[in-house]
Amino acid sequence: MNRNFWKGAVLASAALLTVSSTARAEDECSNATLKGLYGFSLRGEFIGFFDAGGNPHRIPTPDIVDAVFIQKFDGTGAFTRSDYVSSDGFKRPGLTDPTTGFDTGETGTYTVFPNCTGVMHITFTAPIASTIIDVRFVLTEEGHRLHGVVSHQEIAGPFTAEDGTTTCGPTPACNMRAQESVVGEKFDVEGRTRSRGVGD
């Protein structure tokens, strides 16, 4: 075999390695994958709380929770947020915008892992500054969609367990047993959802 053959083989192998590396890189996610404005919905319920020892307790009647919110991710691990939350039929307190009725001034941090899973940590201002929410999520459609569940939530309460004596809140805040799911979709241009084709 001549020198030109081996030279061609080496170049071909190098090209394949480059394509393979590029494909792997494109399959990976990072904080930059989650950037821009997203609209979300949340649905679930509070089924109980954990006491100071980490023991689970149910409450007699679970509180149903529904929410819609909007978050703007900066692509580097931080976001701002505005939401409207209804818990057991009542709007949750918050820093309410008099025009929209949504609560404002909320912020958070997030981390997206290379396998396109991630976690976000949401913090709130007065009058619900004790509220903390963590969401574990998966990104799909190149980061345009987010599916998540609440993995940790603290709220002021108070709540009383089914035993009638074990309580939590308001200080320290209740560590809730929350069963809540989250779905989010990106706005390609702020204020406009991305267009869909037939069958989407």
N, C-alpha and C positions, 0 to 999 in steps of 0.2 A: 504494500500500500504506500502511496506517495505522500509527500509532506502536505500537499494541498488537501488530501482527504482528511488527514488528522486535524489540520487547521479548521476545516469546515465542521468536523465533528465537535471540536472544542467550542466553536462559536455557537453551534446549535444547542449544546448542553447549557451554555451560559444563558442563552435566550430563554430556554425552558425554565431555568432556575429563577430568572428575573420575573417571568410571567407568574410562576408559582408563588414567589414572595409577594408580588403585587396583589394576587388574589387573596392570600392570607391576610394581608394588611387591610384590604377592603372589607373583609369579613369581620374585622375587629372593631370594637366600639371604644369610645373615650368620652370624657366630659364634653368635648367639642361636638359629639353626635347629638347631644341634647342642647340645642340652642334655638332661641326665638320664642315666640308666643304660642302657648298651648291652652286649649280649653279642656276642662275636666268635669267628670261627674263622679260622685261617690254614693254608694248605697250600702247600708249594713245596720248593725245594731250593737248596743252595749249589752252584753249578757251577764256581766259581773265585774269583779275587781280582784286584785291580789292584795293580801294583807302585808304588813311589814316583813313577815317571814317568807313571803313569796308563795303563800298558800292560796289557791283559787277559791273564790266564793261567788255563787250565783246571786243575782238580785231577783226578787219575786216576779217582776214584770220587766222584761228587756226593753230598753229604749231604742226605738227605731231612729236611724239617722239618715238623712238625705242631704246632699250638698252639690252645688255647682261652684266652680272656681276657675280662675285664670291665673297662669303663672308665666313669667317671662324669665327664661334661662339665659345666662350670659355666656355659656359655652366654656366656662372655666371653673364652675363649681358653686355658683351662687344664683339665687333667683329672688324676685319679688312676687307678691301674690295678693289677690283680692278674692273674697269668697262670700257665699250666702249659704248658711247652714241651718237646717231645720232639724231639731231634735225632739222627738216625741210630740211633734205638732207645733212646737214653739221655735221662733227664731233664736238662735244662739246669740248672746251679747257679743259686742265687739266695737271697734272704732268705725262706726257706720257713716258712709258717705250719704249726705242728705238727698242727693240727686238720684243715685242709682239704688240705694238701699243695701249695697254690698259693703262688707267690712273690709277695711284697707289697712295699710301699714304693716302687713305681714311679710316676713322674709324667711330665707332658709338657705341651706347648703345641700349639695348633692354630689354623689360620686357614681360614675359609670365605669363598670369593669370591662375588660377586653371581650368577655363573652356576651356582652350586651345586657347583663343584669345590672342592677344598681340599687342605691338607697338614697332617699332624701330625708332631711331633717327640717321640720317646719317649726318656727317660733312665732309667737304672737305678742302683741302689745296689750297694755291695759285697756279694758278691764279684765282681760283673760290672759294676763301675762304668765300665769301658771300652766297654761295649756302647752303641751308638747306632743307632736305627732311625728312618727317615723313611718315611712312607706318603703317597702321592698318592691322593686318593679322589674319588668322586662321590656326592652325596646324592640319594636318590629318595624317593618317597612322603612328601613334605613333611618330610623329615629323619628319617623312621622307619627307613630302610634306608641302609646305607653299603656301597659296593663300592670296593675299593682294591687297589693293588699297592705292594710295597716298592720305593721309589725309591733308597734309600741305606741301607747297613747296615755297621756296624763291629763286629767281635768280636775277642776276644783271639787266637784261633787256638791253636797255629800250624798253617799249611797249607804243603804243598810242591806245586809245580806238576808237571805231567806231564813237564817236562824234567828233573826230579829234583834241580835245583840252586836254582831260584828259590823263595824262601820268603817268608812274612810272619808277623808276630806272634811272641811275644805282645806285645812293645812295639816300636814302636807297634802298635796294634790293626790287624787286617787289614781293608782296604777290600774288602768282599765283592762278588762277582758273584752276586747273589741273584735268583732267579726265584720270587717268592712272591705269592700273591693273598690278599686279606682280604675277609671278608663280615661285616657287623654288623647287628644289629636292636635297636631300642629297646624297653625295658620301659616301658609307660605308667605303671605303678606299680611301684616297686622290689620285685623278687622275683616279679613276675607279668608274663608276656608279654601283649601286647594280644590281644584276642579276634579271631577270623577268621570271616568268613562262609563259606557254602557256596561251593565253587569257588575259594577263595583258595589 
